[in-house]
Every structure is written in C-alpha cells, then in structure tokens.
C-alpha cells in the first residue's frame, strides 16, 4: 500500500467515524434496547472521552451498562458473548458493571451521559 492509498483509507475511516459520533446517542439507545432484553433492570450511559467532550475521530464509544444481573466477576467468554449480542461494531466498547459493585468503580465512569 503506497502512502497515498494509506492516507485515502485513513481519511475515509475518519469520515465514517465523524458520522458514527454524530449518531452516538442513537447508537447508545439501540444498545440500551438490546441490553434491556438481557438485563431488564439495566441503566445505560455513555462514558469515556465522548462523555468528557474529548473524543477524537479515532476514539471509541464507551457504553456503561449497570445491572444487578451482571455478575460481579465474569470471564472473557461471558463478556465476549455479551458484546456480540449488543453490537458488532468494534468502535463500541461495552463496560458491564454489577449494580452493587458500581459504588466501588463509580469515579472511573464520571462523567456519564444517561441514555
């Protein structure tokens, strides 16, 4: 791949990501609907750089899901299965947290945008 082709591909990706972030709340609402089918009592938030207003076009979109039905400890297999059931977009980073455990990690997820 020559440098011209590389930059064209890179700028195409940035254009797609600009559109992606312009739809962040809509995307988060879709994930919330799917999450509610799995964890009917869940709360969903956008967190991370987007919530802080610091995202760039190469950032990911961090979605926090809080529910009593999320295990306090879970393995990679459980997490992978959950992510696959919520999204197939690798720009979305899912953060499942048990409601009881959330008190211990809440500061890491501040600020939060409620979905």
C-alpha positions as CSV (number, residue, x, y, z in Angstrom):
1,X,0.0,0.0,0.0
2,X,1.5,3.3,-1.1
3,X,1.3,6.4,1.2
4,X,-1.4,8.0,-1.0
5,X,-3.6,4.9,-0.7
6,X,-2.9,4.7,3.1
7,X,-3.9,8.4,3.7
8,X,-7.0,8.0,1.5
9,X,-8.1,4.9,3.5
10,X,-7.3,6.7,6.8
11,X,-9.4,9.8,5.8
12,X,-12.2,7.6,4.7
13,X,-12.2,6.0,8.1
14,X,-12.2,9.4,9.8
15,X,-15.2,10.4,7.7
16,X,-17.1,7.2,8.8
17,X,-16.1,7.9,12.4
18,X,-17.4,11.5,12.2
19,X,-20.8,10.1,11.1
20,X,-20.6,7.5,13.8
21,X,-20.1,10.0,16.6
22,X,-22.8,12.3,15.2
23,X,-25.1,9.3,15.9
24,X,-23.6,8.4,19.3
25,X,-26.9,8.8,21.3
26,X,-28.9,6.9,18.7
27,X,-26.3,4.1,18.7
28,X,-26.4,4.0,22.5
29,X,-30.2,3.8,22.5
30,X,-30.0,0.8,20.2
31,X,-27.6,-0.9,22.6
32,X,-29.8,0.0,25.6
33,X,-32.8,-1.7,23.9
34,X,-30.7,-4.9,23.3
35,X,-29.3,-4.7,26.9
36,X,-32.8,-4.4,28.4
37,X,-33.7,-7.7,26.7
38,X,-30.8,-9.4,28.6
39,X,-30.8,-7.3,31.8
40,X,-34.3,-5.9,32.2
41,X,-33.4,-3.7,35.1
42,X,-30.3,-2.1,33.5
43,X,-29.2,1.5,33.3
44,X,-27.1,2.6,30.3
45,X,-24.8,5.5,30.0
46,X,-22.2,6.9,27.5
47,X,-18.9,7.4,29.3
48,X,-15.3,7.9,28.4
49,X,-13.9,10.5,26.1
50,X,-17.2,11.2,24.4
51,X,-18.9,12.0,27.8
52,X,-16.0,14.2,28.7
53,X,-16.2,16.0,25.3
54,X,-12.7,15.0,24.5
55,X,-13.3,12.3,21.8
56,X,-11.4,12.4,18.6
57,X,-12.4,10.8,15.3
58,X,-10.2,7.8,16.2
59,X,-11.8,7.3,19.6
60,X,-14.1,4.5,20.6
61,X,-17.6,4.9,22.1
62,X,-17.7,3.7,25.7
63,X,-21.1,2.3,26.8
64,X,-21.6,1.6,30.5
65,X,-24.3,-1.0,31.5
66,X,-25.2,-1.3,35.1
67,X,-27.4,-4.1,36.3
68,X,-28.0,-6.4,39.3
69,X,-28.0,-9.3,36.7
70,X,-24.4,-8.7,35.7
71,X,-22.1,-11.0,37.6
72,X,-19.7,-9.2,40.0
73,X,-16.9,-11.2,38.3
74,X,-17.1,-12.6,34.8
75,X,-14.8,-14.3,32.4
76,X,-13.8,-13.3,28.9
77,X,-16.2,-15.9,27.3
78,X,-19.2,-14.3,29.1
79,X,-18.0,-10.8,28.2
80,X,-17.4,-11.7,24.5
81,X,-20.9,-13.3,24.3
82,X,-22.5,-10.2,25.8
83,X,-20.7,-7.8,23.4
84,X,-21.7,-9.9,20.4
85,X,-25.3,-9.8,21.5
86,X,-25.2,-6.0,21.8
87,X,-23.1,-4.8,18.9
88,X,-20.9,-6.0,16.0
89,X,-19.1,-2.6,15.8
90,X,-15.6,-2.7,17.1
91,X,-15.6,1.0,17.7
92,X,-18.0,0.4,20.7
93,X,-16.5,-0.6,24.0
94,X,-19.0,-2.2,26.4
95,X,-18.5,-1.8,30.2
96,X,-20.8,-4.2,32.1
97,X,-20.9,-3.5,35.8
98,X,-22.8,-5.1,38.6
99,X,-25.0,-2.5,40.4
100,X,-23.6,-3.4,43.8
101,X,-20.0,-3.2,42.5
102,X,-20.7,0.1,40.8
103,X,-20.2,2.0,44.0
104,X,-16.6,0.9,44.1
105,X,-15.8,2.0,40.5
106,X,-18.2,4.9,40.0
107,X,-15.5,7.5,39.9
108,X,-13.9,5.8,36.9
109,X,-17.2,6.4,35.0
110,X,-17.6,10.1,35.6
111,X,-19.0,12.0,33.8
112,X,-21.8,9.9,32.4
113,X,-24.5,10.7,29.8
114,X,-27.7,8.9,30.6
115,X,-29.2,7.0,27.6
